[in-house]
Amino acid sequence: MLLIKALRVFYFMQVRENGEKMFHNRLAARFLVLLAVVLGGFVFSYAADVDLEKIVVTPYRYGESLGDVPASVSVIDSDQIALSGASTTVGLLSDLSGVVVRDWTGNGSKATVDIRGFGEQAAMNVLVLVNGRRVNEIDLSGVSWTQIPLDQIERIEVLKGGFGSVLYGDNAVSGVVNIITKRGSDKPISVELTGEYGSYSMNKEGINLGGTKNKLNYFFSYSNNATNGYRNNSYFKGTNFYTNLDYLLEPTNTNLRFTQGYSKSEYGLPGALSSADLAKFNRRYSAYGDDHAKDTDYNFGLGFDQPTGDFGKFSFDTSLRRRQTFSNFIGANGGWNPIVKSHINTIGFNPKYVLNKSIFLLENKAILGMDFYRYDFNSDTFDLSVIKQSDNYVRKISQALYFQDEIALTQKFTLAGGYRYEDIKYDFNYNDYSVYYPNPSVDSKVSLKSTAYNVGLTYKYDQGNIYINHSKGFRSPATDEYFVYGVFNPELKQQDSKNYEIGLHHKFCEFLDISVSGYIMNLKNELYYNPASYTNENYDKTRHQGVEAGFNFKLPLRIRLNGSYTFDQAVFKDGEYKGKDIPMVPAHKFNFGLMHFFNDFLSCGVSFDYMSSRRFINDEANKWPSLKQILTLGVKLAFEKDGYKISGGINNLFNEKYYDYGVCNSTSGAVNYYPASGRNFFIKVSKKF
């Protein structure tokens, strides 16, 4: 009853953007529907348990018990993926505390994952890995999330905060998302057929083939994905093929591995809608019906692990990636060099040695490694007549050495610490062929020296653990942050951050566990785009601070209650905007779900998601009204038995009209909106043989 009363208060007393409270008749009606659904047994959530014995890889680049990690880590495993109802990889992340997902294209192709409140620049402050391989680009194009279909994913590990900067370096300022793909089953052969269908002509079909034979483990995956999208010109078409091979060589016990990935996609770019567009048309309208983009991505990985007796293991990985993109912004750019063709080639070498040897009778693990990446970026722009207007070549080379040590001081206390040195070099070559007002050619080099460190202490007890950490991280400018409208700015500085975090995982009993963490992140020279000067600049000082909490409660009658809450305050500490909020960062985010298992095969549920208002992009001065709060509900039904998995549900049950993303004119206050999807349904079917 207390829970129901709390929900009633939350629904009836919503806070307006001007701070006044009001009674919402519409929300009251929705609450009654929610209550009826809950009482009927519909329950759904996939928040992770506090399982301190779970093995995670991301915090150390080797397997370690979660209970010994002095940082906030969330794990979404294969069972939670199956129960989630998510259709995209980023959809899995949206319910995690401290994480906000924004999808400005409406089809998942260019979504942004924001950890701990970076707003517009979130994509450049979150490092995304696939099996430890970097997939962030060196420009502002962002991560192509659709190249990693859900059917290929075994689990996702999310390391929040800057603790991962020592092991991963650039871009890991606010967190690391490591997507770990599937391997073959223990059987000689296993086949899985998958299909998904839903609103807006969404359809996905795939096949997974894998197994183990003698010393070979193999996994192959192929899938097609298509949708018309919620809005006009928000279509998406994609094809993916993935290979994962492992072979054990005896008698040396050398493990050889090979991975291959191919993805090809084409998608619409519906663009923003002005207030006038919304008044004249509707939320599904697109003012840019011809804008679109194409991506083709190839990647290969080859590596091995070599045990070295009682001392540990030596590993070596090399990777090759080639990405081609084509963008047509005829409508959005108004004819100003609207066609862009780009190629990015990436080569990586990543040797490391893990030493597992006691020191002075204390258990000790240490990792020493090197990261080398070379990026070759070519980009050409064309006018409407497809006449070349400029070309831009950039080579970026980063070389880093890192060391991190983990030592068990006692059975309860574990101390970890590490250091990283990274050398980053850019070589720019730019030519402008415009007939009118060409920009000067550029032939220049930029060199940056970067360091990161971390130190953390974990106290592990019978019911949980307590941890504290401090770390330093950095972010180098993206290649196109040095250029705005062809003007080169070599004075742009790299961004540095210092992080402080304390957290608790506690299991009160067999039925209830919680996790809580608090953090402060101070940044110097945070990178951003200044709409007043039309250039990328560095803020003086900013601060990100907040609290993240989650709980998991197993109730009688096979009912399970989960929830997470995030408080995030991102503000300017100095300069022109001192004391103002950083745009596009919600102060509050809340996820709540109930799950009920009728038996071992059938479950159903409801999820509740809330996000408070956010300042529009470009409103650093906080002088204009905010983007309104978001409140959505979803329901789902799932069945699993004898290799069959069938699930279906409805997202945004009450057809809430909201916006993930919005941009305003800092002078006039005129706003542009990116509408989010309305009510939609889905059904998933899979069969494993």
C-alpha positions, 0 to 999 in steps of 0.5 A, a space after each residue: 500500500 505504501 508503494 501504491 500511495 507513493 506512485 499516486 503522489 508521484 502521478 498527481 503531483 508533477 513539477 512544472 518547469 517553472 517549479 509550481 506543482 499541479 494536479 494532472 487529470 490525464 496522469 490520474 487516469 493513466 495511474 488507474 490503468 497502471 494500477 489495474 495492470 499491476 493488479 492483473 499481474 503484468 510486470 516487467 523489468 530487467 535491472 541487474 542483480 547485485 551479484 558480487 561473485 559475477 565475473 567482469 572483464 572491463 574494469 581490469 582487461 581480465 576476468 575479476 569478481 565484481 565484488 573486488 572492483 572499486 567502481 560502479 559496474 552494471 552487467 546486462 547478461 543474455 537472460 536480461 537481454 531476452 527479457 528486456 523487450 529492447 529492439 536495439 543495443 542502445 535500448 538495453 542501456 536506457 534503464 541503467 542508472 546514470 545512463 541516458 539514451 538519445 536517438 535523434 534520427 529515430 531509427 537507432 542508427 546514430 543514438 547517443 549514450 550519455 553517462 553522468 551528464 555530458 549532454 551534447 558532447 556525451 558521445 565523445 566522453 563514453 568509450 564503446 568497445 566490442 570485445 575490448 576493441 575500440 569502435 569510437 571514431 576519431 571524428 564526430 560521426 559517433 558510434 554506429 550502434 546498429 552494426 552490433 545486433 542484439 542476437 550477437 551479444 552475450 552480455 554488456 558491461 558498463 563501467 561508469 566514471 573515469 576509472 577505466 581511463 588508465 586501461 582504455 585512455 581517450 574518450 573513457 572520461 565518463 564511462 566505458 561500454 564493453 559489448 561482449 559477443 557470443 561464442 559457440 555452444 558446448 554442443 558440436 552444432 547449434 542453430 538459432 533462428 530469430 525473427 522480430 516484427 513490429 510497428 512502422 513495418 519493422 522486421 528483423 530476421 537472423 540465423 546464428 550457427 555455432 558449436 564446439 568440435 574438438 579444439 575449435 569453438 565457432 560462432 557465425 551470425 547473419 541478420 537483416 534489419 529494416 523499418 520505415 521508422 516513426 517519422 517520415 524519412 526515418 527508415 533504416 535498412 541494414 545487413 550484418 555478418 559476424 564470425 567468432 573463432 577460437 582454437 586451442 593449440 596443444 601442448 602449449 595451451 595457446 588460444 588462437 582467436 579470429 573475429 570478423 564483422 561486416 555491416 552495411 546500412 542505409 537510413 534516412 535523416 528526418 532532421 528537426 522540426 520547428 515550432 511552426 512545423 509542428 503547428 502546421 504538420 504533425 510529429 511524424 513530418 520531416 522537412 528533409 525528405 531526401 536527406 539520407 546516409 549510407 555506412 559500410 563497415 568491415 573489421 577483422 581481429 586476430 589474437 592469441 593468449 599464451 599462458 606462462 606457467 605460474 606467473 600469468 598470461 601474455 596476450 596479443 591482439 591486432 585489428 583492422 577496420 575500414 569504414 566508408 560513409 556517404 551523407 546527403 544533407 541537401 535539405 538540412 544544409 540548404 545546398 552548402 556542400 551537402 554531400 560528404 564522402 568519408 573513409 576511415 581506416 584503423 589499425 590497432 595493436 594491443 599486447 598485454 601481460 597479466 601477472 598473477 603472482 603473490 607478493 609478500 604473501 599477498 594475492 596480487 594481479 598486475 597488468 602491463 600493456 601497450 595500445 597502438 592505433 593509427 587512423 587514416 581519415 579522408 573526407 570530400 565534400 561536394 555541392 549540389 552539382 557533385 563538384 568537389 568543394 574540399 578534401 580533408 585528410 587526417 592521420 591520427 596516431 596514438 601510442 600508450 603504455 599502461 600499468 594497473 595493479 590489484 593487491 589483496 591487502 587482507 581477505 576483506 580489503 583490496 587495493 587497486 591503482 594504475 597509470 597511463 601515458 599516451 602520446 597523440 599526434 595529428 597530421 592535417 591536410 585540408 584543401 578548399 576548392 570553393 570558387 567564392 570565399 575559399 578557406 586557406 589550405 591547411 598543412 599542420 601537425 598537432 601533438 598532445 601528451 596525455 596521462 591518466 591514473 586511478 586508485 581504488 579501495 574495496 572492502 568486501 563483507 558477507 552481505 556486500 562491499 563498499 568501495 572508494 576511488 579517485 581517477 584522472 582521465 582525458 579526451 582529445 579533440 575529434 578531428 572535425 572539432 579542429 575544423 568548423 566551416 573549413 576554419 582550422 583551430 590548432 589552439 583547441 585544448 584537450 579535456 581533462 577530468 578528475 573523478 571521486 566516487 564512493 559506492 555500496 552494494 548490499 544484500 539485506 537478505 535473500 530477497 532484497 539487495 541495493 546498490 548506491 554510488 555518489 560521485 564528483 567529476 571536475 573537468 578542465 577545458 571541457 570541449 563544446 560547440 559555441 553557437 555564438 562564435 561558431 567555433 569549438 571551444 573549451 569551457 573554463 571549468 565544469 562539474 558533474 556530480 550526482 547519486 545513482 541507486 538501484 534495488 532488486 526486491 523478490 516478493 512472494 507469489 513469484 513477483 519481482 520488483 526492480 528500480 533505479 534512480 539517478 540524480 545528476 547535476 552538471 554545471 559550469 564552475 567558472 567563466 561566462 556561464 558560471 552557476 548555469 546548468 549544462 544543456 541536455 542533462 536531466 537532473 532526475 531519472 527514474 526507472 521502475 518495474 515489476 515482474 511476475 512469473 506465472 510458472 517457469 515458462 511464462 512471465 509478463 510485466 510493466 515498466 515505468 520510466 521518468 526523466 525530468 526536464 532538460 535545457 535545450 542545446 545552445 542554451 548555456 545561459 539558461 535563459 529559455 524554457 526547458 525541454 519538458 519532462 518524459 513519462 512513459 509506460 511499457 508492457 510485455 509478455 514472454 514465453 520460453 520452453 523447449 528452445 522456443 522464445 516468444 515475446 511481445 509487448 507495447 512501448 510507450 503505452 499511452 502514446 506520450 508525445 515527447 522529445 529526446 533531443 532539442 536545439 534552440 537559438 541562443 539569441 531568439 529562443 526559437 527551438 527545433 525538436 526531434 520527436 521520439 516514437 509514439 506507441 508501438 508494438 513488437 513481437 519476437 520469435 526464436 527457435 534454437 535447435 
